[in-house]
Structures are given as structure tokens and as C-alpha cells.
Amino acid sequence: MAPAVTSTTVSLDVDPQNYEDEHVHAVYDQIASHFSSTRYKPWPIIVQFLSSLSTGWVGLDSGTGNGKYLSLPADRPGSVWTIGLDRSRNLLRIAQTAGGNGVTREVLWGDVLGRPWRDGAFDYAISIATIHHLATWERRKAAVQRILQAISPSHGRALIYVWAIEQDDLSKRSIPQSQEYQIAGQDVFVPWVVAKGQLQQKSLSNVEQECRTDPSECEEIKAQEQTSPPPVFNRYYHMFAKGELTRLVHDAADELRLSIGSKADNTMGAGVEIVQDGWERSNYYVELRRWEYQ
């Protein structure tokens, strides 16, 4: 559910980790069930990417959410193995059974800025609608670097998606289109209205516990729970401007001393090729391929 966006600016005095803890991680843990029920349809370019991978490859879904991509590709079930990483334990519990069929998915609780595995451990990686939740350019750049480091330096492939300032006609989000925002992107709050009975932490057991604590107020507590307006949670997003994601990849690669371009255009060293980048349904994406000379 995505009502109109309310814009905000992140103060430079705010610690970005604490800011994300409050306006991203805590929110997703509370809305996990309701959020997951609205996130079930895979996006076409991501489906195509996963379907193009070599059989037997092992990959990472950095910021897996409810794990809707862990069971893909549907046209070759079991041909690749994707491990999901996320900060929300409640979403990870849902991701464990993504795709059904009695299959338990491999998921890991962790941060997209962490490095819990050796460099080059994966053949591929995807990061879908995750990096835009990081509150500074440096943290977003670090997240791209973790993806580049996680995949094979000789053949690793990656696909990254972020929300765009440019929204399509079907979007419920309204983003200001000033010249400044079209260059540097914009920091916004996106409200999420939780449907009745879907709030992760305010469950029936919580109400029953309150009733046991003070039985005399039990009926009043239940009545308030039924009549109170649905809670609204504001999630932080950095809405990307045109070209911003590509610039971020360039910065991330430069700092890792990786050349930008194809292997055919280089005679030594290691690098990253931007296979494609573009805009799809209110999102910017970039597909990457790593290479090296040995």
C-alpha cells in the first residue's frame, strides 16, 4: 500500500544507522505480514536475469524481504540456489517458505553493509528495492561495493533495483520534479497504512496480556483496539534521480580499484561491465558483470 509521499530531508546531524533503525528496520518488522501479502508478483527484468543464469550457480539476494525471488527461476526450478539476506527477522520467517512446495529456503539475518562471507563467494547477486533505504551516499555506495565483493571476480553477475523519482502513471507516489531533485535524488517518507489484524507486534496475545494485567479494563482495551484508526508507519527512502544509480556504481568500483567497461576493452587488471541500465515501472536498475585477467 503506497499513499502519497510526504517529503522530508535527513539532517546531517542524525546518525544514519540510528535513523535507518528507526525509520526502516523497526518499521518492516512491524508491518512484515501485511507488507508480504502485497509483494508477490516478480518484476519481469529480474525474472529474465535469474532465468539466464548458469545451472548450478549459487547467489545472494541482498535485502530479500519476503523472499519472493528465492524460488526463481520458475522455468528451471532448482537450477540455481539463492540465499536471502535481510535485517527483518519477521520477513525472514516468511522468506523461509517462499514459493511453497514444502521447500525451506536458506536465509540469513544480517545487514547489507556487512561482509559475513569471503569475497567472491557467489556467482551472482540481486538487490531489489533495498539500497534506497540507506540514508547517505556513502552507505549506498558501500552496499554496492559489498555486492561487487560478494560475487566472483571472474564471472560474477549482479542486478540492482531502486525506486526512481520518475514515477509512472500507475504509481500512487507523487515526487517533486525540481531541477535539484532530478540531479541528486530526494529523501522522502513513504507512509504505510496497516490493515486491521495485520500489525506484527500488536497481536491478540498482546491484548490478552494487557487484560490479564488489569482485568477491569479488559473490555475497554479490546474496544479501543477495534475502533482505533489503523496505524501509519513512515518508511525512509532515497528516491534516485536519472543517472544516479550508474554514478553510484562508478564510485563504488573506483574505490575498489575496478575498471568500468568490458573485458574486451581492457588488457589487464579487473573490472565491472555495465551490461544494461534503465528505468522500469518507477524503478531504476543496473545489471553488472565482473571480469578479471589472471
C-alpha angles and dihedrals in degrees: 000000000000118000120183115310121252110210123224139167122230111233115236087225092064119096103239095215092054090044092054092044090057102036102033117017099038090046096052092048089056098043096036098116096044093042092051092052089062097045109071109107115088118223114247100237091050090050090051092049094051092045091055095057122110117259112261096027120140120215148177130237101202106203095011097177108184090355098245091154097047094086096049147144092061092188090059106027113197094010092117132023119224122191116206125222124190143150094223112086091191092056091045090056088057092043091057090073098035113147094019120224090125092282118143111216124218110246134168131202109229149106125278087228093057128092106216094155137051118271114272093019094137135056092213143002138199128196111188122185093337113098091061088069092067112100104218139042090241093054092046089049090050090053090055089048091053089055093049090048093047096057128072112280090219104046109357118143129199140184123197127188128189135170115266132219087227104079125189127235093266094056120106090204119099113201123186111247102209120148091249094056093045089062105036104022125234137265112227144166115235112200121224118199111205117221119233113279094015102093107118100211102032097066132153090265089060091053092047090051091054089049092053090050093054112010092179091067097040097107092045091051092051091047092052090049091054098044103036116106116259112271120253121215122196114217120199118235136173104214108212124231123220110287094009096108091050091050089051091054091049091051092047093049094045092054090051089049092243120146119235112229142055125309089241090063093053133062101198146007128037134293154155126256119207099221094183141339132185151120126286127175097333094322135102118217139183129194117207137191125194124215139173142181113233 
